[in-house]
């Protein structure tokens, strides 16, 4: 079967001040290209906002070294809510975002962080953003412009689930993130920084290598999804009694190649779309069809089939992909033009 997704387009990160958060991600991680900066009413998401139309400002920040973006999301109305507890690894939902890095030791030294090794035997370090959201800095080999920065964008996410085998049906079988890097159960030394090295977990790391399918596949690179199931106690739901757009990791969004085929496959396997814009949805300077579904624990997964991308907004130059007949990557020079809007830290 042909690929239905090409990579992670972005992770939604709910914050109180989008400009402040963008400055942190720019300075610390090199996510310095605001592909769009849009204020709008989220009229299609009332299913997940308790019937209220949420007004938000969203900045999609990219790092042209490669990787997915951070969709920095500020709810203007209503006031966004924080979880009433500090999420722990194994809690249900997106616990952490994986940020790719070419030199973990150098990055850790620059941020005065300690390093450890993942169950795969690769160096990692843990870092929180300016709002306390957990990041895992991980080694990766898929780069678009490696000289831009030693860190890139989003490589993946760590998702807490109640039953890994049920979750694998979605992430591995349907979404085809099918390479099992490891499937391990026990105690893990790399969780010491999280005060969780004495607890028992099952951890499965899934990977989808970049394979030159999709307009932006070379920029987005590899995909990693780590599923974590706690084997001690009862996990909490990170977004329990809260709404889409509240503080924390809102969703993970996949760049989608064939939305109609994906919709049919998901529905046939018991994961129907719960939101579907049907056609091009205007996101200010950008546009595309977007959809959502829930994983077995209710974690929100977004898909976007990109139709329009801004290049030079001042002169009205956009990449129009809606009628493109091929899934081959765009030429590197064309993708590189998205970086012309880079903002100095």
C-alpha positions as CSV (number, residue, x, y, z in Angstrom):
1,X,0.0,0.0,0.0
2,X,1.3,3.5,-0.8
3,X,2.1,5.9,2.1
4,X,-0.7,7.9,3.5
5,X,1.5,10.2,5.6
6,X,4.9,11.6,4.9
7,X,6.0,13.0,8.3
8,X,5.1,15.0,11.3
9,X,4.0,18.4,10.2
10,X,3.7,19.9,13.7
11,X,2.8,19.5,17.3
12,X,0.3,21.9,18.8
13,X,1.6,23.5,22.0
14,X,-0.8,25.4,24.1
15,X,0.8,28.4,25.9
16,X,-0.3,31.7,27.5
17,X,1.8,34.0,25.3
18,X,2.6,32.9,21.8
19,X,5.1,35.6,21.1
20,X,7.1,34.8,24.2
21,X,7.0,31.1,23.5
22,X,8.1,31.6,19.9
23,X,11.1,33.6,21.2
24,X,12.1,30.7,23.4
25,X,11.8,28.1,20.7
26,X,13.7,30.4,18.3
27,X,16.6,31.1,20.7
28,X,16.9,27.6,22.3
29,X,16.0,25.2,19.4
30,X,16.4,27.2,16.2
31,X,12.7,27.1,15.4
32,X,13.0,30.6,13.8
33,X,10.7,30.6,10.7
34,X,7.1,31.6,11.5
35,X,5.5,30.0,8.5
36,X,2.2,31.5,9.5
37,X,1.1,33.8,12.4
38,X,-2.7,33.7,12.4
39,X,-5.6,34.8,14.7
40,X,-8.8,33.1,14.0
41,X,-12.0,31.5,15.4
42,X,-11.8,27.7,15.8
43,X,-15.4,27.2,14.5
44,X,-14.9,23.5,13.5
45,X,-13.5,22.4,16.8
46,X,-16.5,22.9,19.1
47,X,-16.7,19.1,19.7
48,X,-13.5,19.5,21.7
49,X,-14.1,22.9,23.2
50,X,-17.3,22.2,25.2
51,X,-19.4,23.8,22.5
52,X,-17.6,27.1,22.7
53,X,-15.9,28.8,19.6
54,X,-12.4,29.3,20.7
55,X,-10.4,32.3,19.4
56,X,-6.7,31.6,19.1
57,X,-3.4,32.9,17.8
58,X,-1.2,30.3,16.2
59,X,2.4,30.6,15.1
60,X,3.8,27.7,13.1
61,X,7.5,27.8,13.8
62,X,10.0,25.8,11.6
63,X,13.7,25.0,11.7
64,X,15.1,24.7,8.2
65,X,17.7,22.2,9.4
66,X,14.8,19.7,9.2
67,X,12.0,18.2,11.2
68,X,8.4,19.1,12.0
69,X,7.2,22.4,13.3
70,X,5.9,23.7,16.7
71,X,2.4,25.1,16.3
72,X,2.6,27.6,19.2
73,X,-1.0,28.1,20.2
74,X,-2.4,30.9,22.4
75,X,-6.1,30.8,23.4
76,X,-7.3,34.4,23.5
77,X,-10.9,33.4,24.4
78,X,-11.6,31.6,26.7
79,X,-8.6,31.7,29.1
80,X,-6.6,28.4,28.7
81,X,-6.5,26.0,31.5
82,X,-3.5,24.1,32.9
83,X,-3.7,20.5,34.2
84,X,-4.3,20.5,37.9
85,X,-1.4,18.0,38.3
86,X,2.1,17.7,36.8
87,X,1.9,15.1,34.1
88,X,4.2,12.1,34.5
89,X,5.6,9.7,31.9
90,X,3.0,7.0,31.4
91,X,0.0,9.4,31.9
92,X,-2.4,9.2,29.0
93,X,-1.7,11.7,26.2
94,X,1.3,13.4,24.7
95,X,3.8,13.6,27.5
96,X,6.8,14.9,25.6
97,X,8.0,16.1,22.2
98,X,11.1,14.6,20.6
99,X,13.4,17.3,19.1
100,X,16.1,16.1,16.7
101,X,19.8,17.0,17.3
102,X,23.0,16.2,15.6
103,X,25.3,16.6,18.6
104,X,23.6,15.8,22.0
105,X,26.7,16.4,24.1
106,X,27.3,19.8,22.6
107,X,23.7,20.9,23.0
108,X,23.5,19.5,26.6
109,X,26.7,21.4,27.4
110,X,25.3,24.7,26.0
111,X,22.1,24.3,28.1
112,X,23.9,22.9,31.2
113,X,22.1,19.6,31.0
114,X,23.1,16.1,31.8
115,X,23.0,13.3,29.2
116,X,21.9,9.7,29.4
117,X,21.2,6.8,27.0
118,X,17.9,5.7,25.6
119,X,16.8,2.0,25.5
120,X,18.1,2.1,21.9
121,X,21.6,3.0,23.3
122,X,21.7,6.5,21.8
123,X,22.4,9.7,23.8
124,X,19.5,11.8,24.9
125,X,18.9,14.7,27.2
126,X,15.7,16.1,28.8
127,X,14.7,19.8,28.7
128,X,11.6,21.8,29.6
129,X,10.4,24.8,27.6
130,X,9.7,28.1,29.2
131,X,6.2,26.9,30.1
132,X,7.2,23.6,31.7
133,X,6.4,21.4,28.7
134,X,8.7,18.3,28.5
135,X,11.0,17.9,25.6
136,X,13.4,15.0,24.8
137,X,16.4,15.9,22.7
138,X,17.4,12.9,20.6
139,X,19.9,11.9,18.0
140,X,18.7,11.7,14.4
141,X,20.2,11.4,10.9
142,X,17.6,12.9,8.6
143,X,18.5,16.6,7.9
144,X,17.4,19.1,5.3
145,X,20.0,21.8,6.0
146,X,22.3,20.5,8.7
147,X,24.5,23.6,8.8
148,X,21.5,25.7,10.0
149,X,21.6,24.4,13.6
150,X,22.7,21.4,15.7
151,X,19.0,21.1,16.7
152,X,16.2,20.6,14.3
153,X,12.5,20.5,14.6
154,X,10.1,17.8,15.8
155,X,11.1,14.2,15.3
156,X,8.3,12.7,17.2
157,X,6.3,12.4,20.5
158,X,6.1,10.3,23.6
159,X,2.5,9.2,24.1
160,X,1.2,7.6,27.2
161,X,-1.3,4.8,26.5
162,X,-3.3,2.4,28.6
163,X,-2.8,-0.6,26.3
164,X,0.1,-0.6,23.9
165,X,-1.2,-3.5,21.8
166,X,-4.4,-1.5,21.1
167,X,-2.5,1.6,20.3
168,X,-0.2,-0.2,17.9
169,X,-3.2,-0.9,15.7
170,X,-3.5,2.8,14.9
171,X,0.1,4.0,15.0
172,X,1.8,1.0,13.5
173,X,-0.8,-0.7,11.3
174,X,-2.9,2.1,10.0
175,X,-0.5,5.0,10.0
176,X,2.4,2.8,8.9
177,X,4.9,4.0,11.4
178,X,5.9,0.4,11.3
179,X,9.6,-0.1,12.1
180,X,9.8,-1.4,15.7
181,X,13.1,0.0,17.1
182,X,12.5,-1.5,20.5
183,X,9.8,-3.1,22.6
184,X,11.1,-3.3,26.2
185,X,9.5,-3.9,29.6
186,X,11.1,-3.0,33.0
187,X,12.9,-0.2,34.7
188,X,14.8,2.4,32.6
189,X,17.8,4.4,33.6
190,X,17.1,7.2,31.1
191,X,13.9,8.1,33.2
192,X,16.0,9.0,36.2
193,X,15.8,12.7,35.3
194,X,12.0,12.3,35.4
195,X,12.1,10.5,38.8
196,X,10.6,7.5,37.1
197,X,13.5,5.1,36.9
198,X,12.2,2.9,39.8
199,X,8.8,2.4,38.1
200,X,7.9,-0.4,35.6
201,X,6.9,0.5,32.1
202,X,6.5,-1.1,28.7
203,X,8.0,1.1,26.0
204,X,7.7,0.7,22.2
205,X,9.5,3.0,19.9
206,X,8.1,3.1,16.3
207,X,9.9,4.7,13.4
208,X,9.0,5.7,9.9
209,X,12.2,6.5,7.9
210,X,12.1,9.4,5.4
211,X,11.5,7.9,2.0
212,X,11.1,10.8,-0.5
213,X,7.3,10.5,-0.7
214,X,5.5,13.8,-0.3
215,X,6.1,17.4,-1.2
216,X,7.9,18.2,2.1
217,X,9.2,14.8,3.0
218,X,12.9,15.9,2.8
219,X,12.2,18.7,5.2
220,X,10.1,16.7,7.7
221,X,12.5,13.7,7.7
222,X,12.1,10.7,10.0
223,X,9.1,10.0,12.3
224,X,9.4,8.5,15.8
225,X,6.4,7.7,18.0
226,X,7.2,6.2,21.4
227,X,4.3,4.5,23.2
228,X,4.6,4.2,27.0
229,X,2.4,2.1,29.2
230,X,2.8,2.2,33.0
231,X,2.6,-1.1,34.7
232,X,2.3,0.3,38.2
233,X,-0.7,2.2,39.5
234,X,-3.3,4.1,37.4
235,X,-2.3,6.7,34.9
236,X,-4.0,10.1,34.8
237,X,-5.4,11.6,31.6
238,X,-3.3,14.7,30.8
239,X,-6.3,16.6,29.2
240,X,-8.9,15.3,31.7
241,X,-11.8,17.8,32.0
242,X,-9.9,20.3,29.7
243,X,-10.4,21.3,26.1
244,X,-8.5,21.4,22.8
245,X,-6.4,24.5,23.0
246,X,-5.7,24.5,26.7
247,X,-2.1,24.5,28.0
248,X,0.3,21.7,27.1
249,X,0.6,19.4,24.1
250,X,-2.7,19.6,22.2
251,X,-2.2,17.2,19.3
252,X,0.4,15.7,17.0
253,X,-0.3,16.5,13.3
254,X,0.8,14.4,10.4
255,X,1.5,15.7,6.9
256,X,-1.0,13.7,4.8
257,X,-0.7,12.6,1.2
258,X,-4.2,11.2,0.4
259,X,-6.8,12.3,2.9
260,X,-9.7,10.4,1.3
261,X,-7.8,7.1,1.3
262,X,-6.7,7.7,4.9
263,X,-10.3,8.4,6.0
264,X,-11.5,5.2,4.5
265,X,-8.7,3.1,6.1
266,X,-9.2,4.7,9.5
267,X,-13.0,4.2,9.4
268,X,-12.7,0.6,8.3
269,X,-10.4,-0.1,11.3
270,X,-12.6,1.6,13.9
271,X,-10.9,5.0,14.0
272,X,-13.4,7.4,12.3
273,X,-12.6,11.1,11.7
274,X,-14.3,13.2,14.4
275,X,-13.6,16.5,12.6
276,X,-13.2,17.1,8.9
277,X,-12.9,20.5,7.2
278,X,-13.8,18.7,3.9
279,X,-12.0,21.2,1.7
280,X,-9.4,23.9,2.0
281,X,-9.5,25.6,5.4
282,X,-7.9,29.0,5.4
283,X,-5.2,29.4,8.1
284,X,-4.3,33.0,7.2
285,X,-1.3,32.7,4.9
286,X,-1.6,28.9,4.7
287,X,-4.4,26.6,3.8
288,X,-5.3,22.9,3.6
289,X,-7.8,20.2,4.5
290,X,-7.5,19.1,8.1
291,X,-9.1,16.3,10.1
292,X,-8.9,14.8,13.5
293,X,-9.3,11.4,15.1
294,X,-8.8,10.0,18.6
295,X,-6.4,7.2,19.6
296,X,-7.8,4.5,21.9
297,X,-7.2,6.7,24.9
298,X,-8.7,9.9,23.4
299,X,-5.4,11.6,22.4
300,X,-6.1,13.9,19.5
301,X,-4.3,13.1,16.2
302,X,-4.5,15.7,13.5
303,X,-3.9,15.2,9.7
304,X,-3.3,18.0,7.3
305,X,-3.3,17.8,3.5
306,X,-1.5,21.0,2.6
307,X,-2.9,23.0,-0.3
308,X,-1.2,26.4,0.1
309,X,2.0,27.5,1.7
310,X,3.3,31.1,1.9
311,X,6.8,31.9,0.6
312,X,7.0,35.7,0.2
313,X,3.8,37.1,1.8
314,X,4.6,40.7,1.0
315,X,4.4,40.1,-2.8
316,X,1.7,37.4,-2.5
317,X,3.9,34.4,-3.5
318,X,2.5,31.1,-2.4
319,X,3.1,27.5,-3.2
320,X,-0.2,26.0,-4.5
321,X,-0.1,22.2,-4.1
322,X,-3.8,21.4,-4.4
323,X,-3.6,20.4,-8.1
324,X,-0.2,18.8,-7.9
325,X,-0.3,15.4,-9.7
326,X,2.8,13.8,-8.0
327,X,3.9,12.9,-4.5
328,X,7.6,13.4,-5.4
329,X,9.4,15.9,-3.1
330,X,9.4,19.5,-4.1
331,X,12.8,20.7,-5.3
332,X,15.1,21.6,-2.4
333,X,15.4,25.2,-3.6
334,X,11.7,25.6,-3.5
335,X,11.3,24.2,0.0
336,X,14.2,26.4,1.1
337,X,12.3,29.6,0.1
338,X,10.0,29.0,3.2
339,X,13.1,29.9,5.3
340,X,13.2,33.4,3.8
341,X,11.0,34.6,6.7
342,X,13.6,33.7,9.3
343,X,13.5,35.8,12.5
344,X,16.7,36.5,14.3
345,X,16.8,35.3,18.0
